[in-house]
Every structure is written in structure tokens, then in C-alpha cells.
């Protein structure tokens, strides 16, 4: 069947013997009409795009500007900056260095805690120096603090501080260690118990492992169970200074805790794998 209003030569839509659909063939006039319509569509599209640009020009410019600004924003990685306090008078000298975490507004909480803690320590020292100053001694008092970053990932920080101090009139200088472990992601301090599952007998395990390590590393002439055993009893107060890395727990025993003053502080390192073996898998939270 041929003939139609648009000039198409159409065949009847029938299925042949092989079940194939029979198509249609356009006439020359139809092809000419198609070309004309295509030209009109292209022109219309160009006009629409140009008109749209002028109508939405301001919006497009702002969108492009915002994209450029966002692509140029530098991502600031968390870092640790030294904060130093230097003070010197005729009777004492203060040299303190402590960390300040930078890279997030949420770091203000741990930063304020550390700052206030050392401000208090300095105030206590200067007060003690002024109240107990002995002019005829001829020695100057001092208070010195430094720190070591044991672990810092931007989400977790484990810091160990060392304080050396002397107040004129004392028999000799003294020193002690402190630790600061903080979950920067969740904004809370990390306690020793947080490294283990609730109800875990971790203190007994730490006590036994500490005694074994101290017996090996300490000079036999200074090792004494009379010192070591009381200082390593399975009590929370015997393990206040601790740090950690991804692989191990580090315990610090301050001078006089597990031995005479001559042996100084003692440090033991316990791999987390060893704690897992002693406590069981699932009892140690890294």
C-alpha cells in the first residue's frame, strides 16, 4: 500500500514466513522534509541555549566561582605545634614545652586541658620556690618540662611528658613522667581501662608481665621484690603512666616506684599480641 500525507511509501505491517517485520522506505520528498525539520530543530536549540545563557548568566557565573573556591580549599592535616613557656627570675627558671593540636576546632578541649594543667604546675612550683627560698644556698631553682609524641594519627594522640625540677635547698633534683592519651575523634581522654574489654582482668596480666620484664631489664644489684612487687600490684594507681602505639603498650614506672632512686624511671613495652595471648582475643581493644 502506498501514499500518505507525509509522502512516506509504506508497506503493510505484516510478518513474512520467517516472522520478520516488514519495514518502510522514505520517498525523496520525505527526505527533503526531514532535512528541513532537522535544520529548524538545530537553530531552535542554538537560540534556546543562547537565550538561556543570558537569562541564567549570573547564576552560572556564581556556580563556577563557587566551584573554583571549593576546589582551591586546602585540606589541613592535623599537626602538633610546640608551645613554650620561658621565665627567669633571680631565684628560679622555668622552661616548659607542651603540645598544641592544630587542624580542628574540636582540638580546643584537649589543648585547654593541657594548658591549664601546666599553668597549675608552674604556679605550684613558683609558689613553693618563693616560700622555701634559702638565700645562703646559692643555687637557683628550676622547673623544666619536655614531651615525646609516642603516637599521633590525627584521631588519636599518645604523649609522654618528663618533668625535671629542683627547689633550692633540696638534697638533689627530681624528675617524674606523666602521660596524656586522647581520642581526638570522639573528644575524650583515653584511660588504661579503655584499652581492654569491660570486666577484663587486665591489671593482673599487666602486673605479672611487668614483674617479668623488670626482672630481666633491671640491674641485678638493684632488683628487689621488696621494691618491685608493691609497685606492680594489680591496682590502677600503679599504672597511671602509660602510652601506646598501634602495636604495643608502654608502661612507665616513675623513680622510686619499683626501685631505689639510683635506677631512675623504668619503661617496659608489651606487644598487644602478648596481651591478647594472655587475656584472650576480644579482650584487648586496640
Rosetta blueprint (number, residue, H / E / L):
1 X L
2 X L
3 X L
4 X L
5 X L
6 X L
7 X L
8 X L
9 X E
10 X L
11 X L
12 X L
13 X L
14 X L
15 X E
16 X L
17 X L
18 X L
19 X L
20 X L
21 X E
22 X L
23 X L
24 X L
25 X E
26 X L
27 X L
28 X H
29 X H
30 X H
31 X H
32 X H
33 X H
34 X H
35 X H
36 X H
37 X H
38 X H
39 X H
40 X H
41 X H
42 X H
43 X H
44 X H
45 X H
46 X H
47 X H
48 X H
49 X H
50 X H
51 X H
52 X H
53 X H
54 X H
55 X H
56 X L
57 X H
58 X H
59 X H
60 X H
61 X H
62 X H
63 X H
64 X H
65 X H
66 X H
67 X H
68 X H
69 X H
70 X H
71 X H
72 X L
73 X L
74 X L
75 X L
76 X L
77 X L
78 X L
79 X E
80 X E
81 X E
82 X E
83 X E
84 X E
85 X E
86 X E
87 X E
88 X E
89 X L
90 X L
91 X L
92 X E
93 X E
94 X E
95 X E
96 X E
97 X E
98 X E
99 X E
100 X E
101 X E
102 X E
103 X L
104 X L
105 X H
106 X H
107 X H
108 X H
109 X H
110 X H
111 X H
112 X H
113 X H
114 X H
115 X H
116 X H
117 X H
118 X H
119 X H
120 X H
121 X H
122 X H
123 X H
124 X H
125 X H
126 X H
127 X H
128 X H
129 X H
130 X H
131 X H
132 X H
133 X L
134 X L
135 X H
136 X H
137 X H
138 X L
139 X L
140 X L
141 X E
142 X E
143 X E
144 X E
145 X E
146 X E
147 X E
148 X E
149 X E
150 X E
151 X E
152 X E
153 X L
154 X L
155 X L
156 X E
157 X E
158 X E
159 X E
160 X E
161 X E
162 X E
163 X E
164 X E
165 X E
166 X E
167 X L
168 X L
169 X L
170 X L
171 X L
172 X L
173 X L
174 X E
175 X E
176 X E
177 X E
178 X E
179 X E
180 X E
181 X E
182 X E
183 X E
184 X L
185 X L
186 X L
187 X L
188 X E
189 X E
190 X L
191 X L
192 X H
193 X H
194 X H
195 X H
196 X E
197 X L
198 X L
199 X L
200 X L
201 X L
202 X H
203 X H
204 X H
205 X H
206 X H
207 X H
208 X H
209 X H
210 X H
211 X H
212 X H
213 X H
214 X H
215 X H
216 X H
217 X H
218 X L
219 X L
220 X L
221 X L
222 X L
223 X L
224 X L
225 X H
226 X H
227 X H
228 X H
229 X H
230 X H
231 X H
232 X L
233 X L
234 X L
235 X L
236 X H
237 X H
238 X H
239 X H
240 X L
241 X L
242 X E
243 X E
244 X E
245 X L
246 X L
247 X L
248 X E
249 X E
250 X E
251 X E
252 X E
253 X E
254 X L
255 X L
256 X L
257 X L
258 X L
259 X L
260 X L
261 X H
262 X H
263 X H
264 X L
265 X L
266 X E
267 X E
268 X E
269 X E
270 X E
271 X E
272 X H
273 X H
274 X H
275 X H
276 X H
277 X H
278 X H
279 X H
280 X L
281 X L
282 X L
283 X L
284 X E
285 X L
286 X L
